[in-house]
Amino acid sequence: MSDPWTDRWNERYNKEEFAFGEQPNEYLKEQLEKLKIGTILFPAEGEGRNAVFAAKLGWNVSAFDISIEGKKKAFRLAEANQVKIDYQVGELQTLDYRSEQFDAIALIYAHFPAEIKSYYHKTLSQYL
Protein backbone atom coordinates (compact mmCIF):
# COMPACT_ATOMS: atom_id res chain seq x y z
CA MET A 1 0.00 0.00 0.00
CA SER A 2 1.31 3.39 -0.98
CA ASP A 3 1.80 6.19 1.55
CA PRO A 4 0.66 9.64 0.28
CA TRP A 5 3.34 11.46 2.30
CA THR A 6 6.13 9.32 0.83
CA ASP A 7 4.62 9.54 -2.65
CA ARG A 8 4.56 13.34 -2.38
CA TRP A 9 8.28 13.58 -1.66
CA ASN A 10 9.26 10.92 -4.19
CA GLU A 11 7.36 12.85 -6.84
CA ARG A 12 8.99 16.12 -5.83
CA TYR A 13 12.51 14.67 -5.88
CA ASN A 14 12.01 12.59 -9.04
CA LYS A 15 13.03 15.47 -11.28
CA GLU A 16 16.38 16.32 -12.83
CA GLU A 17 16.80 19.62 -10.98
CA PHE A 18 17.28 19.77 -7.22
CA ALA A 19 14.12 21.00 -5.48
CA PHE A 20 16.06 23.17 -3.01
CA GLY A 21 19.28 23.57 -4.97
CA GLU A 22 22.65 21.96 -4.41
CA GLN A 23 24.07 24.53 -1.98
CA PRO A 24 23.59 24.13 1.78
CA ASN A 25 21.14 26.14 3.82
CA GLU A 26 22.89 29.41 4.73
CA TYR A 27 22.09 29.22 8.45
CA LEU A 28 23.35 25.65 8.63
CA LYS A 29 26.52 26.66 6.80
CA GLU A 30 27.24 29.48 9.26
CA GLN A 31 26.63 27.27 12.29
CA LEU A 32 28.53 24.17 11.13
CA GLU A 33 31.62 26.20 10.40
CA LYS A 34 31.68 27.25 14.10
CA LEU A 35 31.38 23.74 15.54
CA LYS A 36 34.01 21.14 16.30
CA ILE A 37 33.78 18.42 13.65
CA GLY A 38 32.29 15.12 14.79
CA THR A 39 29.25 12.99 14.03
CA ILE A 40 26.06 14.56 12.72
CA LEU A 41 22.58 13.36 11.82
CA PHE A 42 20.41 14.97 9.15
CA PRO A 43 16.77 13.87 9.59
CA ALA A 44 14.43 14.45 6.65
CA GLU A 45 17.48 15.25 4.51
CA GLY A 46 15.82 15.08 1.12
CA GLU A 47 18.31 15.46 -1.73
CA GLY A 48 21.39 15.72 0.47
CA ARG A 49 22.62 19.29 0.01
CA ASN A 50 23.22 19.86 3.73
CA ALA A 51 24.64 16.40 4.42
CA VAL A 52 27.08 16.70 1.53
CA PHE A 53 28.23 20.11 2.73
CA ALA A 54 28.91 18.72 6.22
CA ALA A 55 30.82 15.78 4.75
CA LYS A 56 32.96 18.20 2.74
CA LEU A 57 33.87 19.90 6.04
CA GLY A 58 34.97 16.54 7.46
CA TRP A 59 31.90 15.57 9.48
CA ASN A 60 30.94 11.89 9.80
CA VAL A 61 27.46 12.20 8.28
CA SER A 62 24.35 10.09 8.73
CA ALA A 63 21.07 11.09 7.11
CA PHE A 64 17.62 9.73 6.52
CA ASP A 65 14.45 10.53 4.66
CA ILE A 66 11.29 8.73 3.60
CA SER A 67 12.09 9.33 -0.08
CA ILE A 68 14.12 6.85 -2.09
CA GLU A 69 14.29 9.48 -4.84
CA GLY A 70 15.86 11.90 -2.36
CA LYS A 71 18.46 9.29 -1.42
CA LYS A 72 19.36 8.69 -5.07
CA LYS A 73 19.98 12.39 -5.63
CA ALA A 74 21.89 12.71 -2.35
CA PHE A 75 24.26 9.93 -3.42
CA ARG A 76 24.65 11.54 -6.84
CA LEU A 77 25.52 14.87 -5.17
CA ALA A 78 27.91 13.17 -2.74
CA GLU A 79 29.68 11.42 -5.60
CA ALA A 80 29.99 14.68 -7.54
CA ASN A 81 31.57 16.25 -4.45
CA GLN A 82 33.77 13.22 -3.74
CA VAL A 83 32.41 12.58 -0.25
CA LYS A 84 30.65 9.70 1.47
CA ILE A 85 27.47 9.90 3.50
CA ASP A 86 25.45 7.22 5.26
CA TYR A 87 21.86 7.65 4.09
CA GLN A 88 18.93 5.48 5.08
CA VAL A 89 15.39 5.48 3.74
CA GLY A 90 12.71 5.12 6.37
CA GLU A 91 10.83 6.79 9.17
CA LEU A 92 12.54 7.59 12.44
CA GLN A 93 10.81 4.83 14.39
CA THR A 94 12.03 2.20 11.89
CA LEU A 95 15.70 3.22 11.95
CA ASP A 96 18.34 1.93 14.33
CA TYR A 97 20.01 4.95 15.93
CA ARG A 98 21.28 4.91 19.53
CA SER A 99 21.19 7.30 22.46
CA GLU A 100 24.12 9.72 22.46
CA GLN A 101 25.25 8.53 19.02
CA PHE A 102 25.69 11.99 17.50
CA ASP A 103 27.51 15.19 18.40
CA ALA A 104 25.00 17.27 16.45
CA ILE A 105 21.65 16.96 14.71
CA ALA A 106 20.70 19.33 11.90
CA LEU A 107 16.96 19.56 11.41
CA ILE A 108 16.55 22.04 8.56
CA TYR A 109 13.11 22.74 7.09
CA ALA A 110 11.86 19.28 7.98
CA HIS A 111 8.25 18.67 7.05
CA PHE A 112 6.68 16.18 9.45
CA PRO A 113 2.97 15.50 9.79
CA ALA A 114 1.66 17.45 12.80
CA GLU A 115 0.74 14.33 14.74
CA ILE A 116 4.36 13.11 14.92
CA LYS A 117 6.34 16.35 15.37
CA SER A 118 6.62 16.12 19.17
CA TYR A 119 7.61 12.46 19.01
CA TYR A 120 10.31 13.19 16.43
CA HIS A 121 11.79 16.10 18.37
CA LYS A 122 11.85 14.14 21.63
CA THR A 123 13.36 11.07 20.01
CA LEU A 124 15.98 13.02 18.08
CA SER A 125 17.13 14.85 21.21
CA GLN A 126 17.96 11.47 22.79
CA TYR A 127 20.54 10.82 20.06
CA LEU A 128 22.72 13.71 21.26
PyMOL CGO cylinders between C-alpha atoms (Angstrom):
from pymol import cmd
from pymol.cgo import CYLINDER

trace = [
    CYLINDER, 0.00, 0.00, 0.00, 1.31, 3.39, -0.98, 0.3, 1, 1, 1, 1, 1, 1,
    CYLINDER, 1.31, 3.39, -0.98, 1.80, 6.19, 1.55, 0.3, 1, 1, 1, 1, 1, 1,
    CYLINDER, 1.80, 6.19, 1.55, 0.66, 9.64, 0.28, 0.3, 1, 1, 1, 1, 1, 1,
    CYLINDER, 0.66, 9.64, 0.28, 3.34, 11.46, 2.30, 0.3, 1, 1, 1, 1, 1, 1,
    CYLINDER, 3.34, 11.46, 2.30, 6.13, 9.32, 0.83, 0.3, 1, 1, 1, 1, 1, 1,
    CYLINDER, 6.13, 9.32, 0.83, 4.62, 9.54, -2.65, 0.3, 1, 1, 1, 1, 1, 1,
    CYLINDER, 4.62, 9.54, -2.65, 4.56, 13.34, -2.38, 0.3, 1, 1, 1, 1, 1, 1,
    CYLINDER, 4.56, 13.34, -2.38, 8.28, 13.58, -1.66, 0.3, 1, 1, 1, 1, 1, 1,
    CYLINDER, 8.28, 13.58, -1.66, 9.26, 10.92, -4.19, 0.3, 1, 1, 1, 1, 1, 1,
    CYLINDER, 9.26, 10.92, -4.19, 7.36, 12.85, -6.84, 0.3, 1, 1, 1, 1, 1, 1,
    CYLINDER, 7.36, 12.85, -6.84, 8.99, 16.12, -5.83, 0.3, 1, 1, 1, 1, 1, 1,
    CYLINDER, 8.99, 16.12, -5.83, 12.51, 14.67, -5.88, 0.3, 1, 1, 1, 1, 1, 1,
    CYLINDER, 12.51, 14.67, -5.88, 12.01, 12.59, -9.04, 0.3, 1, 1, 1, 1, 1, 1,
    CYLINDER, 12.01, 12.59, -9.04, 13.03, 15.47, -11.28, 0.3, 1, 1, 1, 1, 1, 1,
    CYLINDER, 13.03, 15.47, -11.28, 16.38, 16.32, -12.83, 0.3, 1, 1, 1, 1, 1, 1,
    CYLINDER, 16.38, 16.32, -12.83, 16.80, 19.62, -10.98, 0.3, 1, 1, 1, 1, 1, 1,
    CYLINDER, 16.80, 19.62, -10.98, 17.28, 19.77, -7.22, 0.3, 1, 1, 1, 1, 1, 1,
    CYLINDER, 17.28, 19.77, -7.22, 14.12, 21.00, -5.48, 0.3, 1, 1, 1, 1, 1, 1,
    CYLINDER, 14.12, 21.00, -5.48, 16.06, 23.17, -3.01, 0.3, 1, 1, 1, 1, 1, 1,
    CYLINDER, 16.06, 23.17, -3.01, 19.28, 23.57, -4.97, 0.3, 1, 1, 1, 1, 1, 1,
    CYLINDER, 19.28, 23.57, -4.97, 22.65, 21.96, -4.41, 0.3, 1, 1, 1, 1, 1, 1,
    CYLINDER, 22.65, 21.96, -4.41, 24.07, 24.53, -1.98, 0.3, 1, 1, 1, 1, 1, 1,
    CYLINDER, 24.07, 24.53, -1.98, 23.59, 24.13, 1.78, 0.3, 1, 1, 1, 1, 1, 1,
    CYLINDER, 23.59, 24.13, 1.78, 21.14, 26.14, 3.82, 0.3, 1, 1, 1, 1, 1, 1,
    CYLINDER, 21.14, 26.14, 3.82, 22.89, 29.41, 4.73, 0.3, 1, 1, 1, 1, 1, 1,
    CYLINDER, 22.89, 29.41, 4.73, 22.09, 29.22, 8.45, 0.3, 1, 1, 1, 1, 1, 1,
    CYLINDER, 22.09, 29.22, 8.45, 23.35, 25.65, 8.63, 0.3, 1, 1, 1, 1, 1, 1,
    CYLINDER, 23.35, 25.65, 8.63, 26.52, 26.66, 6.80, 0.3, 1, 1, 1, 1, 1, 1,
    CYLINDER, 26.52, 26.66, 6.80, 27.24, 29.48, 9.26, 0.3, 1, 1, 1, 1, 1, 1,
    CYLINDER, 27.24, 29.48, 9.26, 26.63, 27.27, 12.29, 0.3, 1, 1, 1, 1, 1, 1,
    CYLINDER, 26.63, 27.27, 12.29, 28.53, 24.17, 11.13, 0.3, 1, 1, 1, 1, 1, 1,
    CYLINDER, 28.53, 24.17, 11.13, 31.62, 26.20, 10.40, 0.3, 1, 1, 1, 1, 1, 1,
    CYLINDER, 31.62, 26.20, 10.40, 31.68, 27.25, 14.10, 0.3, 1, 1, 1, 1, 1, 1,
    CYLINDER, 31.68, 27.25, 14.10, 31.38, 23.74, 15.54, 0.3, 1, 1, 1, 1, 1, 1,
    CYLINDER, 31.38, 23.74, 15.54, 34.01, 21.14, 16.30, 0.3, 1, 1, 1, 1, 1, 1,
    CYLINDER, 34.01, 21.14, 16.30, 33.78, 18.42, 13.65, 0.3, 1, 1, 1, 1, 1, 1,
    CYLINDER, 33.78, 18.42, 13.65, 32.29, 15.12, 14.79, 0.3, 1, 1, 1, 1, 1, 1,
    CYLINDER, 32.29, 15.12, 14.79, 29.25, 12.99, 14.03, 0.3, 1, 1, 1, 1, 1, 1,
    CYLINDER, 29.25, 12.99, 14.03, 26.06, 14.56, 12.72, 0.3, 1, 1, 1, 1, 1, 1,
    CYLINDER, 26.06, 14.56, 12.72, 22.58, 13.36, 11.82, 0.3, 1, 1, 1, 1, 1, 1,
    CYLINDER, 22.58, 13.36, 11.82, 20.41, 14.97, 9.15, 0.3, 1, 1, 1, 1, 1, 1,
    CYLINDER, 20.41, 14.97, 9.15, 16.77, 13.87, 9.59, 0.3, 1, 1, 1, 1, 1, 1,
    CYLINDER, 16.77, 13.87, 9.59, 14.43, 14.45, 6.65, 0.3, 1, 1, 1, 1, 1, 1,
    CYLINDER, 14.43, 14.45, 6.65, 17.48, 15.25, 4.51, 0.3, 1, 1, 1, 1, 1, 1,
    CYLINDER, 17.48, 15.25, 4.51, 15.82, 15.08, 1.12, 0.3, 1, 1, 1, 1, 1, 1,
    CYLINDER, 15.82, 15.08, 1.12, 18.31, 15.46, -1.73, 0.3, 1, 1, 1, 1, 1, 1,
    CYLINDER, 18.31, 15.46, -1.73, 21.39, 15.72, 0.47, 0.3, 1, 1, 1, 1, 1, 1,
    CYLINDER, 21.39, 15.72, 0.47, 22.62, 19.29, 0.01, 0.3, 1, 1, 1, 1, 1, 1,
    CYLINDER, 22.62, 19.29, 0.01, 23.22, 19.86, 3.73, 0.3, 1, 1, 1, 1, 1, 1,
    CYLINDER, 23.22, 19.86, 3.73, 24.64, 16.40, 4.42, 0.3, 1, 1, 1, 1, 1, 1,
    CYLINDER, 24.64, 16.40, 4.42, 27.08, 16.70, 1.53, 0.3, 1, 1, 1, 1, 1, 1,
    CYLINDER, 27.08, 16.70, 1.53, 28.23, 20.11, 2.73, 0.3, 1, 1, 1, 1, 1, 1,
    CYLINDER, 28.23, 20.11, 2.73, 28.91, 18.72, 6.22, 0.3, 1, 1, 1, 1, 1, 1,
    CYLINDER, 28.91, 18.72, 6.22, 30.82, 15.78, 4.75, 0.3, 1, 1, 1, 1, 1, 1,
    CYLINDER, 30.82, 15.78, 4.75, 32.96, 18.20, 2.74, 0.3, 1, 1, 1, 1, 1, 1,
    CYLINDER, 32.96, 18.20, 2.74, 33.87, 19.90, 6.04, 0.3, 1, 1, 1, 1, 1, 1,
    CYLINDER, 33.87, 19.90, 6.04, 34.97, 16.54, 7.46, 0.3, 1, 1, 1, 1, 1, 1,
    CYLINDER, 34.97, 16.54, 7.46, 31.90, 15.57, 9.48, 0.3, 1, 1, 1, 1, 1, 1,
    CYLINDER, 31.90, 15.57, 9.48, 30.94, 11.89, 9.80, 0.3, 1, 1, 1, 1, 1, 1,
    CYLINDER, 30.94, 11.89, 9.80, 27.46, 12.20, 8.28, 0.3, 1, 1, 1, 1, 1, 1,
    CYLINDER, 27.46, 12.20, 8.28, 24.35, 10.09, 8.73, 0.3, 1, 1, 1, 1, 1, 1,
    CYLINDER, 24.35, 10.09, 8.73, 21.07, 11.09, 7.11, 0.3, 1, 1, 1, 1, 1, 1,
    CYLINDER, 21.07, 11.09, 7.11, 17.62, 9.73, 6.52, 0.3, 1, 1, 1, 1, 1, 1,
    CYLINDER, 17.62, 9.73, 6.52, 14.45, 10.53, 4.66, 0.3, 1, 1, 1, 1, 1, 1,
    CYLINDER, 14.45, 10.53, 4.66, 11.29, 8.73, 3.60, 0.3, 1, 1, 1, 1, 1, 1,
    CYLINDER, 11.29, 8.73, 3.60, 12.09, 9.33, -0.08, 0.3, 1, 1, 1, 1, 1, 1,
    CYLINDER, 12.09, 9.33, -0.08, 14.12, 6.85, -2.09, 0.3, 1, 1, 1, 1, 1, 1,
    CYLINDER, 14.12, 6.85, -2.09, 14.29, 9.48, -4.84, 0.3, 1, 1, 1, 1, 1, 1,
    CYLINDER, 14.29, 9.48, -4.84, 15.86, 11.90, -2.36, 0.3, 1, 1, 1, 1, 1, 1,
    CYLINDER, 15.86, 11.90, -2.36, 18.46, 9.29, -1.42, 0.3, 1, 1, 1, 1, 1, 1,
    CYLINDER, 18.46, 9.29, -1.42, 19.36, 8.69, -5.07, 0.3, 1, 1, 1, 1, 1, 1,
    CYLINDER, 19.36, 8.69, -5.07, 19.98, 12.39, -5.63, 0.3, 1, 1, 1, 1, 1, 1,
    CYLINDER, 19.98, 12.39, -5.63, 21.89, 12.71, -2.35, 0.3, 1, 1, 1, 1, 1, 1,
    CYLINDER, 21.89, 12.71, -2.35, 24.26, 9.93, -3.42, 0.3, 1, 1, 1, 1, 1, 1,
    CYLINDER, 24.26, 9.93, -3.42, 24.65, 11.54, -6.84, 0.3, 1, 1, 1, 1, 1, 1,
    CYLINDER, 24.65, 11.54, -6.84, 25.52, 14.87, -5.17, 0.3, 1, 1, 1, 1, 1, 1,
    CYLINDER, 25.52, 14.87, -5.17, 27.91, 13.17, -2.74, 0.3, 1, 1, 1, 1, 1, 1,
    CYLINDER, 27.91, 13.17, -2.74, 29.68, 11.42, -5.60, 0.3, 1, 1, 1, 1, 1, 1,
    CYLINDER, 29.68, 11.42, -5.60, 29.99, 14.68, -7.54, 0.3, 1, 1, 1, 1, 1, 1,
    CYLINDER, 29.99, 14.68, -7.54, 31.57, 16.25, -4.45, 0.3, 1, 1, 1, 1, 1, 1,
    CYLINDER, 31.57, 16.25, -4.45, 33.77, 13.22, -3.74, 0.3, 1, 1, 1, 1, 1, 1,
    CYLINDER, 33.77, 13.22, -3.74, 32.41, 12.58, -0.25, 0.3, 1, 1, 1, 1, 1, 1,
    CYLINDER, 32.41, 12.58, -0.25, 30.65, 9.70, 1.47, 0.3, 1, 1, 1, 1, 1, 1,
    CYLINDER, 30.65, 9.70, 1.47, 27.47, 9.90, 3.50, 0.3, 1, 1, 1, 1, 1, 1,
    CYLINDER, 27.47, 9.90, 3.50, 25.45, 7.22, 5.26, 0.3, 1, 1, 1, 1, 1, 1,
    CYLINDER, 25.45, 7.22, 5.26, 21.86, 7.65, 4.09, 0.3, 1, 1, 1, 1, 1, 1,
    CYLINDER, 21.86, 7.65, 4.09, 18.93, 5.48, 5.08, 0.3, 1, 1, 1, 1, 1, 1,
    CYLINDER, 18.93, 5.48, 5.08, 15.39, 5.48, 3.74, 0.3, 1, 1, 1, 1, 1, 1,
    CYLINDER, 15.39, 5.48, 3.74, 12.71, 5.12, 6.37, 0.3, 1, 1, 1, 1, 1, 1,
    CYLINDER, 12.71, 5.12, 6.37, 10.83, 6.79, 9.17, 0.3, 1, 1, 1, 1, 1, 1,
    CYLINDER, 10.83, 6.79, 9.17, 12.54, 7.59, 12.44, 0.3, 1, 1, 1, 1, 1, 1,
    CYLINDER, 12.54, 7.59, 12.44, 10.81, 4.83, 14.39, 0.3, 1, 1, 1, 1, 1, 1,
    CYLINDER, 10.81, 4.83, 14.39, 12.03, 2.20, 11.89, 0.3, 1, 1, 1, 1, 1, 1,
    CYLINDER, 12.03, 2.20, 11.89, 15.70, 3.22, 11.95, 0.3, 1, 1, 1, 1, 1, 1,
    CYLINDER, 15.70, 3.22, 11.95, 18.34, 1.93, 14.33, 0.3, 1, 1, 1, 1, 1, 1,
    CYLINDER, 18.34, 1.93, 14.33, 20.01, 4.95, 15.93, 0.3, 1, 1, 1, 1, 1, 1,
    CYLINDER, 20.01, 4.95, 15.93, 21.28, 4.91, 19.53, 0.3, 1, 1, 1, 1, 1, 1,
    CYLINDER, 21.28, 4.91, 19.53, 21.19, 7.30, 22.46, 0.3, 1, 1, 1, 1, 1, 1,
    CYLINDER, 21.19, 7.30, 22.46, 24.12, 9.72, 22.46, 0.3, 1, 1, 1, 1, 1, 1,
    CYLINDER, 24.12, 9.72, 22.46, 25.25, 8.53, 19.02, 0.3, 1, 1, 1, 1, 1, 1,
    CYLINDER, 25.25, 8.53, 19.02, 25.69, 11.99, 17.50, 0.3, 1, 1, 1, 1, 1, 1,
    CYLINDER, 25.69, 11.99, 17.50, 27.51, 15.19, 18.40, 0.3, 1, 1, 1, 1, 1, 1,
    CYLINDER, 27.51, 15.19, 18.40, 25.00, 17.27, 16.45, 0.3, 1, 1, 1, 1, 1, 1,
    CYLINDER, 25.00, 17.27, 16.45, 21.65, 16.96, 14.71, 0.3, 1, 1, 1, 1, 1, 1,
    CYLINDER, 21.65, 16.96, 14.71, 20.70, 19.33, 11.90, 0.3, 1, 1, 1, 1, 1, 1,
    CYLINDER, 20.70, 19.33, 11.90, 16.96, 19.56, 11.41, 0.3, 1, 1, 1, 1, 1, 1,
    CYLINDER, 16.96, 19.56, 11.41, 16.55, 22.04, 8.56, 0.3, 1, 1, 1, 1, 1, 1,
    CYLINDER, 16.55, 22.04, 8.56, 13.11, 22.74, 7.09, 0.3, 1, 1, 1, 1, 1, 1,
    CYLINDER, 13.11, 22.74, 7.09, 11.86, 19.28, 7.98, 0.3, 1, 1, 1, 1, 1, 1,
    CYLINDER, 11.86, 19.28, 7.98, 8.25, 18.67, 7.05, 0.3, 1, 1, 1, 1, 1, 1,
    CYLINDER, 8.25, 18.67, 7.05, 6.68, 16.18, 9.45, 0.3, 1, 1, 1, 1, 1, 1,
    CYLINDER, 6.68, 16.18, 9.45, 2.97, 15.50, 9.79, 0.3, 1, 1, 1, 1, 1, 1,
    CYLINDER, 2.97, 15.50, 9.79, 1.66, 17.45, 12.80, 0.3, 1, 1, 1, 1, 1, 1,
    CYLINDER, 1.66, 17.45, 12.80, 0.74, 14.33, 14.74, 0.3, 1, 1, 1, 1, 1, 1,
    CYLINDER, 0.74, 14.33, 14.74, 4.36, 13.11, 14.92, 0.3, 1, 1, 1, 1, 1, 1,
    CYLINDER, 4.36, 13.11, 14.92, 6.34, 16.35, 15.37, 0.3, 1, 1, 1, 1, 1, 1,
    CYLINDER, 6.34, 16.35, 15.37, 6.62, 16.12, 19.17, 0.3, 1, 1, 1, 1, 1, 1,
    CYLINDER, 6.62, 16.12, 19.17, 7.61, 12.46, 19.01, 0.3, 1, 1, 1, 1, 1, 1,
    CYLINDER, 7.61, 12.46, 19.01, 10.31, 13.19, 16.43, 0.3, 1, 1, 1, 1, 1, 1,
    CYLINDER, 10.31, 13.19, 16.43, 11.79, 16.10, 18.37, 0.3, 1, 1, 1, 1, 1, 1,
    CYLINDER, 11.79, 16.10, 18.37, 11.85, 14.14, 21.63, 0.3, 1, 1, 1, 1, 1, 1,
    CYLINDER, 11.85, 14.14, 21.63, 13.36, 11.07, 20.01, 0.3, 1, 1, 1, 1, 1, 1,
    CYLINDER, 13.36, 11.07, 20.01, 15.98, 13.02, 18.08, 0.3, 1, 1, 1, 1, 1, 1,
    CYLINDER, 15.98, 13.02, 18.08, 17.13, 14.85, 21.21, 0.3, 1, 1, 1, 1, 1, 1,
    CYLINDER, 17.13, 14.85, 21.21, 17.96, 11.47, 22.79, 0.3, 1, 1, 1, 1, 1, 1,
    CYLINDER, 17.96, 11.47, 22.79, 20.54, 10.82, 20.06, 0.3, 1, 1, 1, 1, 1, 1,
    CYLINDER, 20.54, 10.82, 20.06, 22.72, 13.71, 21.26, 0.3, 1, 1, 1, 1, 1, 1,
]
cmd.load_cgo(trace, "trace")
